[in-house]
Amino acid sequence: MASPRLETYCCPNRDAATQLVMNFQPEVFCGVCIGSASISLMLTILQLLPKKGQSPRKMPKASSSSTILLLISICDILGGLGMIFRSSVWLGFPGFIANISVVNGTDVWPSTFCVGSAMWIQLLYSAGFWWLFCYAVDSYLVVRRSAGLSTIVLYHMMTWGLAVMLCVEGIALLYYPSLSSCENGLEHAIPHYITTYAPLLLVLVANPILFRRTVSAVASLLKGRQGIYTENERRLGTEIQMRFFKIMLVFVICWSSNIINETLLFYLEMQPDINEMPLKNIRSAALITWIIMGVLNPMQGFLFTLAFYGWTGWRVDLKWRKREIPWESMSSSTVGENAYPAPVNYQSNIHDSKKISTTDSQQTDEAISMLSEGNTSSDERLTRSSPIYQGW
């Protein structure tokens, strides 16, 4: 799982609260992490692979939203691989890991592995948080017709730049001036925890606001497309709203245990002796949420694919051919093939105004289709209700 306690454990003079959770059934905990991460990894890849029975289509041009969703899944996959590797070494070489606790030891490889693996996990999941925030921003900008594939470059710069900067800054402050002297006071630990949880809290606070505004803007677009708000359009707006709700629900389920656990451990750190009997229930709650984190954090990758695309099935088609990938919208290809018909020489102002109106409707359809990618029923309703489909 992803927790700043992983980096704190690399300090030989770690605090008592970190020592409590990291030494609680480490074999069982690492086994839980390996099992959860492996299941999530396999199911996530299965979700993304092309499936048999899908008719080959001309591959549509990817949208920024679909690219962001794919990058979120990639971050989860790489983060899960880091968890599997770290936990496997922890289980397979207990003597190697034991050298982390040696102060002023001559073997630097245990500490290097501890710091490197913890940074890898933190960096990938932190990048996933930033990409999820970018998805909320992009969804809103797409509806406002202010985004496109060109903005993906800005998202890359913001996501990877902030993720690397915060990760390096937090680690540098934690291990300053050396690994053997870290955790000597909260002035080392607190900045590290802030840089770790800042993107997580940003998603929890900002994404619901952006999603709510996007849903409101979608309703306005659907009403203004033909001047009426039909049952199909109402259902499409509800499905987009439900998709955003599923994304936030998965995020809260997978990461709320981290916030609870960190709150409990910080409370224990403030106590003179964490082993006192009155603190027994708090210690038990911290250990329980620690195990829950090992289960839920790696499962984010698979649960997100369910929220993004729904269940795509078991029948994998490994034959290479040019076809639509599962994370792309069926409506994108429909709109892409019909959005730019052969040019017609309109001679009257009436035809010109009709052309402008059709273009606006096409842009609206494209914006809505980006938000409903992966939902076949929504895409079909959108296509049937569009002026292009009706021969307008």
Helices and strands as residue ranges (DSSP letters): H 5-9, H 16-22, H 26-48, H 64-92, H 94-98, G 99-101, H 109-143, H 151-174, G 179-181, H 186-226, H 231-269, G 277-279, H 280-309, H 330-338, H 349-371, H 376-385
